[in-house]
Amino acid sequence: MSKKGIVWLITLAALIIGLSGLLVYRMFFYQRSLHEPKTIKVIDKIDDYGYKLEDRDSKLYASKFKELKILLKKKEVDEEEYTKLLTTLFVIDFYSLDNKNNKYDVGGLEFVDEVDQLTFKNFAMATYYKNVKDNTYGTRKQKLPNVTSVDIINIEDTMFNKKEEGYLVDVSWSYDSNYDASNHANITLVKDGKKLLVVKVETINEKDV
C-alpha cells in the first residue's frame, strides 16, 4: 500500500474514532440530562416579608415584584398600592401553570397565611392544579396557561370573620392564549402587622385546566 493510502486510512480511522467519541459523549450527557431534575433558583428577596423572586417567574411577575420591593422600603407604605401589587403577584403566581413542576407545585403560597397554606394547597391540587402533568425533568409537552395581565377592578375595606380588618379585591386577568380557565375572582386580604395575607379566594367563573 502507498504512503498516501496509509495516510488516508489513518485519517479516516481518526475521524471515525472522533465521531464515535462525540456520539457517545452526547448520548451520555443527553441521557444524564433526562435524569437530572430542573433546578429553581431564588434571584431576589424581600426579607422582612418572606417574598421571593425565582428564575422561573415571568417578566410580568418580576416587574411587579420589583415595584413591591421598592414600595415596601418606604417609611410610609401606601397600603392600597401594597394591596394592588400583592393581589397582582398572587394572581400571576397561582394562575400561571406553565412554570410549575407538577400539581403539587402550587403558586402563591407565600402570600397565604401559614395556618391556611396546607388547606389552600390541597384545595388547589383537587381543583385548578389537578390536571397539571409532571415536568420535573423538563420533558412535559402539555400546554398550560400563563397570566399576561392583571386588572384590579375595585378595592374596598372589609372585615373578615367579623374581626379582622382587610380588603376585598375584585380582580380579573388574561392569559397568553385563549385558555378556557378561571379569569375573575374576589380575593380577601387581611392585615397581620405590617404584612397583608391572602385569606380567601372566591373565583367567580371557576374552571379547571
C-alpha positions in Angstrom: 0.0 0.0 0.0 1.3 3.5 -0.9 2.1 6.1 1.7 -0.9 8.2 0.5 -3.2 5.2 1.1 -1.9 4.7 4.6 -2.4 8.4 5.4 -5.9 8.3 4.2 -6.6 5.2 6.3 -5.2 6.8 9.4 -7.2 10.0 8.8 -10.4 8.0 8.2 -9.8 5.9 11.3 -9.2 9.1 13.4 -12.3 10.6 12.0 -14.4 7.6 12.8 -13.0 7.4 16.3 -13.6 11.1 16.8 -17.2 10.9 15.6 -17.8 7.8 17.7 -16.4 9.6 20.8 -18.6 12.6 20.1 -21.7 10.5 19.7 -21.0 8.6 22.9 -20.4 11.8 24.8 -23.6 13.5 23.5 -25.7 10.4 24.2 -24.2 10.1 27.7 -24.9 13.7 28.7 -28.3 13.7 27.0 -29.4 10.7 28.9 -27.9 12.2 32.0 -29.8 15.4 31.5 -33.0 13.5 31.2 -32.5 12.2 34.7 -31.4 15.5 36.3 -34.3 17.5 37.7 -34.7 21.1 36.8 -33.3 23.5 39.4 -35.1 26.6 40.6 -33.0 29.5 41.9 -34.1 32.4 44.1 -32.8 35.5 42.5 -34.3 38.2 44.7 -36.0 38.5 48.1 -37.9 40.9 50.3 -36.6 39.5 53.6 -38.8 41.2 56.1 -41.9 39.9 54.3 -40.8 36.5 53.2 -41.4 37.2 49.5 -39.0 35.8 46.8 -38.4 36.0 43.1 -37.3 32.9 41.3 -35.6 32.5 37.9 -38.7 30.7 36.5 -41.0 33.6 37.2 -42.4 35.6 34.3 -41.2 39.1 33.2 -44.5 40.4 34.4 -44.1 38.9 37.8 -40.5 40.1 38.1 -41.6 43.6 37.2 -44.4 43.7 39.8 -42.0 42.1 42.4 -39.5 45.0 41.8 -42.3 47.5 42.3 -43.4 45.9 45.5 -39.8 45.8 46.8 -39.4 49.5 46.2 -42.7 50.2 47.8 -42.0 48.2 51.0 -38.7 50.0 51.5 -40.5 53.3 52.1 -41.1 54.6 55.7 -44.8 55.1 54.9 -46.2 52.3 52.8 -49.2 53.1 50.7 -51.5 50.2 51.8 -53.8 50.5 48.8 -50.8 50.2 46.4 -49.5 47.3 48.5 -52.9 45.6 48.2 -52.9 46.0 44.4 -49.3 44.7 44.0 -49.8 41.8 46.4 -53.0 40.7 44.7 -51.4 41.0 41.3 -48.4 38.9 42.3 -50.7 36.3 43.9 -52.8 36.0 40.7 -49.8 35.7 38.4 -48.1 33.1 40.6 -51.2 31.0 41.3 -52.9 31.0 38.0 -49.8 30.6 35.8 -49.3 26.9 35.4 -46.7 26.5 32.7 -43.8 27.2 35.1 -45.0 24.7 37.7 -43.3 21.3 38.1 -46.5 19.4 38.8 -49.8 19.6 40.6 -48.1 19.7 44.0 -46.2 22.9 43.0 -48.9 25.3 43.9 -48.1 29.0 43.3 -48.9 31.9 45.6 -48.5 30.1 48.9 -46.0 32.7 50.3 -48.9 35.2 50.2 -51.2 33.0 52.2 -51.4 32.8 56.0 -49.1 29.9 57.1 -52.1 28.5 59.1 -54.1 28.1 55.9 -51.4 27.1 53.5 -51.9 23.3 53.6 -55.7 23.7 53.3 -55.3 26.1 50.4 -52.7 23.8 48.7 -54.9 20.7 49.0 -57.9 22.6 47.6 -55.8 23.8 44.6 -54.5 20.3 43.9 -58.0 19.0 43.8 -59.3 21.7 41.5 -57.3 24.1 39.4 -54.0 22.2 39.5 -55.4 18.7 39.3 -54.6 18.1 35.6 -51.0 19.6 35.6 -48.6 16.9 34.4 -45.2 16.3 35.9 -42.3 18.4 34.5 -39.6 17.6 37.0 -37.1 16.8 34.2 -38.3 19.4 31.7 -39.9 16.9 29.3 -43.6 17.9 29.6 -45.5 18.5 26.3 -48.7 19.8 27.9 -49.8 23.3 27.1 -50.6 25.3 30.2 -51.6 28.9 30.8 -49.5 31.9 31.7 -51.0 35.1 33.1 -50.0 38.0 31.0 -52.0 40.9 32.5 -53.9 41.6 35.7 -56.7 44.2 36.2 -57.6 45.4 39.7 -61.2 46.4 39.2 -62.1 47.5 42.7 -60.8 47.5 46.3 -63.0 48.0 49.3 -62.5 47.8 53.1 -63.8 44.6 54.7 -64.0 42.7 58.0 -63.0 39.1 57.6 -64.8 36.8 60.1 -66.2 40.0 61.7 -62.9 40.7 63.5 -60.0 41.1 61.1 -59.6 44.3 59.1 -58.7 43.8 55.5 -59.5 44.4 51.9 -61.8 42.8 49.3 -60.3 43.0 45.9 -62.2 42.4 42.7 -59.6 41.3 40.1 -59.6 39.9 36.6 -56.7 38.6 34.4 -55.8 37.4 31.0 -53.7 34.5 29.6 -51.2 34.3 26.8 -53.7 32.3 24.8 -57.4 31.8 24.8 -57.4 29.3 27.6 -60.8 28.3 28.9 -59.7 28.8 32.5 -60.7 31.0 35.5 -60.0 34.7 35.0 -62.0 36.6 37.6 -62.1 36.5 41.4 -62.8 38.3 44.6 -59.8 38.0 46.8 -59.8 38.9 50.5 -56.6 40.1 52.3 -56.2 40.8 56.0 -53.7 42.8 57.9 -51.2 40.9 60.0 -48.8 43.5 61.5 -47.1 45.2 58.6 -48.0 42.3 56.2 -51.1 41.6 54.2 -52.2 38.0 53.8 -54.5 36.3 51.4 -57.2 34.5 53.4 -59.9 33.9 50.8 -60.2 33.4 47.1 -63.7 33.3 45.6 -63.4 32.5 41.9 -66.3 34.0 40.0 -66.1 31.7 37.0 -64.1 28.7 38.4 -62.8 26.4 35.8 -60.1 23.6 35.8 -57.4 23.5 33.2 
